[in-house]
Amino acid sequence: MKLKLVGAVLVAVIGFAQPAPDITEVWRNIRNVLTGADGDRYFKQQLEEVELPRFHGEVVSQPSAHELLVNVDDPAGDARLQFLLALKGTIAVGTPVRFQGVARSYTKDPYQLTLAILEDDKIEGLPPGATR
């Protein structure tokens, strides 16, 4: 139910008369809303604890065994992926990944959206055996 609501909100942000957006454009629209004046309210009402669409990016760093920092649209990293179970081994910088996570928090400056990756099939591109 909430996922449908997020889709409706994203359509409202993007506009009804436009063709389906590139997923990076969806990411940018979310960023623009969250870094705007009503970002906190929007996050609490529309995004928090909602599973977002599948995005893609490259690993920037691995701050801990439970986290990856990923570049979706910012080379410094604008997506923090959190895993319930520790990742096995070190994930190389530059590794391309596709992921779908649940929005947990965000920061405006520097912009970074934290997503919980709750299942192994919600991330692709990691080395075999990295998740379990």
Backbone hydrogen bonds, N-H to C=O, Kabsch-Sander energy under -0.5 kcal/mol:
donor,donor_aa,acceptor,acceptor_aa,energy
5,L,1,M,-1.7
6,V,2,K,-2.6
7,G,3,L,-2.3
8,A,4,K,-2.3
9,V,5,L,-2.5
10,L,6,V,-3.0
11,V,7,G,-2.3
12,A,8,A,-2.2
13,V,9,V,-2.2
14,I,10,L,-2.7
15,G,11,V,-3.5
18,Q,15,G,-0.6
25,E,22,D,-0.8
26,V,22,D,-1.6
27,W,23,I,-2.1
28,R,24,T,-2.3
29,N,25,E,-2.3
30,I,26,V,-2.3
31,R,27,W,-2.6
32,N,28,R,-2.9
33,V,29,N,-2.1
34,L,30,I,-2.8
35,T,31,R,-2.5
36,G,33,V,-1.0
39,G,36,G,-1.7
42,Y,38,D,-2.7
43,F,39,G,-2.7
44,K,40,D,-2.5
45,Q,41,R,-2.6
46,Q,42,Y,-2.9
47,L,42,Y,-0.9
47,L,43,F,-1.3
48,E,43,F,-3.1
49,E,103,A,-3.4
50,V,47,L,-2.3
52,L,50,V,-0.5
52,L,101,G,-2.7
55,F,99,F,-2.9
57,G,97,V,-2.5
58,E,71,N,-1.6
59,V,95,T,-2.3
60,V,69,L,-3.7
61,S,69,L,-1.5
64,S,67,E,-0.7
67,E,64,S,-1.3
68,L,81,L,-2.1
69,L,61,S,-2.8
70,V,68,L,-0.5
70,V,79,A,-3.1
71,N,58,E,-3.2
72,V,70,V,-0.8
77,G,74,D,-2.5
78,D,70,V,-1.9
79,A,70,V,-1.8
80,R,113,L,-2.4
81,L,68,L,-3.2
81,L,79,A,-0.7
82,Q,80,R,-0.5
82,Q,115,L,-2.9
83,F,66,H,-2.9
84,L,117,I,-0.7
87,L,65,A,-3.9
88,K,130,A,-2.9
89,G,87,L,-0.6
92,A,90,T,-0.6
94,G,59,V,-3.2
95,T,92,A,-1.8
97,V,57,G,-2.9
98,R,124,E,-1.9
99,F,55,F,-2.7
100,Q,122,K,-2.5
102,V,116,A,-2.3
103,A,50,V,-2.4
104,R,114,T,-2.9
105,S,114,T,-1.2
107,T,112,Q,-2.0
109,D,110,P,-0.5
112,Q,107,T,-1.8
113,L,78,D,-2.4
114,T,105,S,-2.9
114,T,112,Q,-0.5
115,L,80,R,-2.8
115,L,113,L,-0.5
116,A,102,V,-2.8
117,I,82,Q,-3.2
117,I,115,L,-0.5
118,L,116,A,-0.9
122,K,119,E,-1.9
123,I,120,D,-1.3
124,E,98,R,-2.9
130,A,127,P,-2.1
